[in-house]
Amino acid sequence: METLAKSIRVLGRILTLTLLALAASPPSFGQAWPVKPIRLVVPFPPGGTGDLLGRLAARDMQAALGQTVVVENRAEYTAMVAADVARWAEIVRSANIRAD
């Protein structure tokens, strides 16, 4: 019974310290999303059905978000590679790494 009371006191202290740390931290204000044009990677050559669907989707995205959407055709990519490119772009963006 004594170990249970001790565990509860330790958890209470951890919770108190966590709440104090959160209260003391300044709020962070990010930039409005998205700051740069959105890049839509289409893993098909230009002029095909995939390109047409990508451009239609980009047009609707641009109207809904009010942000420029650029369609980038990468015929050498498969759908999986295009997904990896999009994932890598997200990692680079979140880490503020320049991908030049």
Buried (B, 14 or more C-beta within 10 A) or exposed (E): EEEEEEEEEEEEEEEEEEEEEEEEEEEEEEEEEEEEEBBBBBBBEEEEEBBEEBBEBBEEBBEEEEBEBEBBBBEEBEEEEBEEBEEEEEEEEEEEEEEE
